[in-house]
Amino acid sequence: MNKTGRRPIDRKARLQIPRVPVPKQSPEERIFNFHEVYEGYDEETVVIEATRCLQCPEPQACMTACPVHNGIPEALWLTSQGQFFAAYDVFRLTTTLSEICGRVCPQEKLCQGSCVVGAVNAPVYIGKIEAFLADYVRKHGGPDLKPSRKTNHRVAIIGSGPAGLHAAEWLALRGHQIDVYEALPKPGGLLRYGIPGFKLEKDTVDAIIERIEGLGTRFICNTRINTPGHPSIDDLMEEYDAVLIAIGAEIPSSLRTEGEDLPGVWKSLEFLIATNLPPKDLPPGTHIPEVKGKKVVVVGGGDTGSDCVRSAIRARAAKVTLSYRRSEAEMPGRKEDRGFAREEGVQYEFLTQPIRFIADEHGHVAQIEIRRMQLGEPDASGRRRPLPIPGSEFIIDADLVVLALGFWPDEKFIKQTPDLETKKWGEILVDPETAMTSRKGLWAAGDAVNGPDLVVTAMWGAQQAAKSIDAYLEALDQPATQPVDASETVSAVA
């Protein structure tokens, strides 16, 4: 036995264990539904896959690569012993959203991409194991969560995406009364309205909401803060002891090209909402695109672009093409998603840039003029800059166009919040240690601070904010000998 009480493991033998494949729907089956592609491990196969972990000595590369530093080796050891509840509890020490991270995080660039096993074999399927554990615990009646205490403090959270949900659950477990304000008809933010069901099914999101509600949290939907007829930030700061902004970044970027405002040219989030959700969950006045039998072109090479082309396939488009101005090697979206999209019939046009959208006699988009590109020297992002090839223009037919060009924070929201300092591109400026904004008692986290980024990155910022808020509220209960400063009190719960 070693100092942990475990028998020594044979790492050479573990390296020879092949990766256990995860059952998944075939392309022929999945193009007719919005169910998740992966069907998940069962109790037997997840034990085998977890056994492939080498239990590396510290510092473990997988933990270092995880933005929230999940205790991955410990969780995988417990999984390999069949102790699924205990393994899930290890993940919960650093994240409340394992069922989300295990599905949508780019593990191949983070924990899984750093797995030492990957040097000689396929790396351990860390994300699929994490998702299994969260699902297993939920299906078997857990987790059994209770607040550690009860306080009289009230916290308002604006936005119910990953950052808002993570902070809400963490603070509710600390005994505070949490109200989460959501602009859309149902809570979940990006998780419900921006990520299609074939990557994250809605019942998983529903279960998280129900779990957080079980801690006494209220979700107040159809309420867009800082707009006429709804509360302002100042209203919330007067009513609550602390306020957290977690509104994400949902303002779409633009190509600024001729014809971009034609009927039939859609913004990505509007398209995803309209094609992925039942009518009862749609915002009032949502227009549903006619996709069946149409030629669809999606512009953009990120994960959102992949989500749009695969949604169009399931909406029965006749042909779906993705246009990206760089080569495939520079694409920021997940390689796995592109593989799925190709299996499902999506065509790719790399090194192409739409320069004009052309209307038919009815004023509806009918064609796109596209210019071919070539790669020059690297730009500020480190990727080679796309440069136009003179005289390379050509025209393709398109009945429907989706622009998946990225997102920015909501400038109108920010301008309606007095004395809120921002960065160059409109992201909210926060203290790097406490996540408090330039206004005392007001915090911010997630994409509103970082710009469009990963779910796990949003969670990390939300965790900083939640700990700082909790410390700030604790300090309010102490005799007032000096002004409360969250940066001085956050270490009490860090």
Secondary structure as UniProt FT lines:
FT   TURN            3..4
FT   HELIX           11..15
FT   HELIX           27..30
FT   TURN            31..32
FT   HELIX           43..51
FT   HELIX           61..65
FT   TURN            67..68
FT   HELIX           72..80
FT   TURN            81..82
FT   HELIX           84..92
FT   TURN            93..94
FT   HELIX           98..104
FT   HELIX           107..109
FT   TURN            110..111
FT   HELIX           112..114
FT   HELIX           116..119
FT   HELIX           126..139
FT   TURN            140..141
FT   STRAND          154..158
FT   HELIX           162..173
FT   TURN            174..175
FT   STRAND          177..181
FT   TURN            187..189
FT   HELIX           190..193
FT   TURN            197..199
FT   HELIX           202..213
FT   TURN            214..216
FT   STRAND          218..220
FT   TURN            225..226
FT   TURN            228..229
FT   HELIX           233..239
FT   STRAND          242..245
FT   STRAND          251..252
FT   TURN            259..261
FT   TURN            263..264
FT   STRAND          265..267
FT   HELIX           268..276
FT   HELIX           279..281
FT   TURN            284..285
FT   TURN            292..293
FT   STRAND          295..299
FT   HELIX           303..314
FT   TURN            315..316
FT   STRAND          319..324
FT   HELIX           328..330
FT   HELIX           335..343
FT   TURN            344..345
FT   STRAND          347..350
FT   STRAND          352..359
FT   TURN            361..362
FT   STRAND          365..378
FT   TURN            380..381
FT   STRAND          384..388
FT   TURN            390..391
FT   STRAND          394..397
FT   STRAND          400..403
FT   STRAND          407..408
FT   HELIX           411..415
FT   TURN            418..419
FT   TURN            424..425
FT   TURN            432..434
FT   TURN            440..441
FT   STRAND          442..444
FT   HELIX           447..450
FT   HELIX           455..476
FT   HELIX           486..489
FT   HELIX           490..492
//
